[in-house]
């Protein structure tokens, strides 16, 4: 059996990025201040998830990627409460009209936030359980 284990992203400020992902609910489970390649690493997990996020910082690496190259996604039970909490902590939620459209059903309950380096994090309601790859993606 093959299992998807983790995703690594390069970051320009390890501490600021850790703080951002902690606000999303991630927990730092391990740090390495000098990997064999000379990078500083932080490993972040969400409770109940087997997949983890590896943040990689190197002072010699400039973080650049084409717009919309990639994003990560998290599933939450109540997107209104989750987004409200994030917004109150100073994180911008988009689309900006989520407070008006989600309760009316005008738009699918899908929102995004952007981390300090510009990586997008998609937020989906009721996607916390096991999901097929195409669930929640086909309409985005």
C-alpha positions in Angstrom: 0.0 0.0 0.0 1.2 3.5 -0.8 0.3 6.4 1.5 0.4 10.2 1.0 2.5 11.4 3.9 3.3 15.1 3.7 3.6 18.3 1.7 6.6 20.6 2.0 6.5 24.3 1.2 9.4 26.7 1.1 8.9 29.8 3.3 10.7 33.1 3.7 10.0 33.6 7.4 9.6 30.4 9.4 8.3 32.0 12.6 5.7 34.1 10.9 4.5 31.1 8.8 4.3 28.9 11.9 2.2 31.6 13.7 -0.1 31.8 10.6 -0.7 28.1 10.5 -1.2 27.8 14.2 -4.0 30.3 13.9 -5.6 27.9 11.4 -5.4 25.1 14.0 -2.1 23.4 13.1 0.2 22.3 15.8 4.0 22.2 15.5 5.0 18.6 16.3 8.7 18.7 15.5 11.4 21.2 14.5 14.8 20.8 13.1 17.1 23.8 13.1 19.6 22.2 10.7 18.5 19.5 8.3 21.2 17.5 6.4 20.7 20.1 3.5 21.2 23.0 6.0 17.5 24.0 6.1 15.4 24.9 9.1 12.3 22.7 9.2 9.0 22.7 11.1 6.5 19.9 10.9 2.8 20.9 11.5 -0.2 18.6 11.9 -3.9 18.9 12.3 -5.6 16.7 14.8 -7.1 13.6 13.2 -5.1 14.0 9.9 -2.4 11.6 8.8 -1.0 14.1 6.3 1.3 16.8 7.7 2.8 20.1 6.4 6.5 20.6 6.4 7.7 24.2 6.4 11.2 24.6 5.0 13.3 27.8 5.4 16.7 28.5 3.9 18.2 32.0 4.0 19.7 31.4 0.6 16.4 30.5 -1.1 14.0 33.2 -2.4 10.4 32.0 -2.3 8.8 32.5 -5.7 6.2 30.6 -7.5 3.6 31.4 -10.2 0.3 32.7 -9.0 -2.2 29.9 -8.3 0.5 27.2 -8.7 -0.7 25.3 -5.6 -2.8 25.4 -2.5 -3.6 23.3 0.5 -7.1 22.6 1.8 -8.5 22.0 5.3 -12.0 20.7 6.2 -14.0 22.2 9.1 -17.3 21.4 10.7 -18.6 24.9 10.8 -17.1 27.3 8.2 -18.9 30.4 9.5 -17.5 30.0 13.1 -14.0 29.0 11.8 -13.8 31.9 9.3 -15.1 34.3 12.0 -12.5 33.2 14.4 -9.7 33.6 11.8 -11.0 37.0 10.8 -11.0 38.1 14.4 -7.4 37.0 14.7 -6.5 39.4 11.8 -6.5 36.9 8.9 -8.3 38.1 5.8 -10.9 35.7 4.4 -11.8 35.7 0.7 -14.2 36.0 -1.0 -15.0 39.1 1.0 -18.8 38.5 0.9 -18.6 35.1 2.7 -20.7 36.4 5.7 -23.6 37.3 3.5 -23.5 34.5 0.9 -22.8 31.4 3.0 -25.9 31.6 5.2 -28.2 32.2 2.2 -26.7 29.3 0.1 -25.9 31.8 -2.7 -22.4 30.4 -2.9 -20.8 27.1 -2.0 -19.3 27.2 1.5 -15.7 27.5 0.3 -13.3 30.2 1.4 -9.6 30.9 1.2 -6.9 32.5 3.2 -3.4 33.4 2.1 -0.3 32.6 4.1 2.7 35.0 4.5 4.4 33.8 1.3 1.2 33.9 -0.8 0.3 30.2 -0.6 -3.5 29.8 -0.6 -5.3 27.6 2.0 -8.7 26.5 0.9 -11.4 26.1 3.6 -14.2 23.6 3.0 -17.1 22.9 5.3 -18.0 19.3 6.2 -14.8 17.9 4.6 -13.2 16.9 7.9 -13.8 13.2 7.3 -12.3 10.9 4.7 -13.0 12.3 1.3 -12.5 11.2 -2.3 -10.0 13.3 -4.3 -12.8 14.8 -6.4 -15.1 15.8 -3.5 -15.2 19.5 -3.0 -12.9 20.1 -5.9 -15.0 19.7 -9.0 -16.9 23.0 -8.4 -14.0 25.1 -7.4 
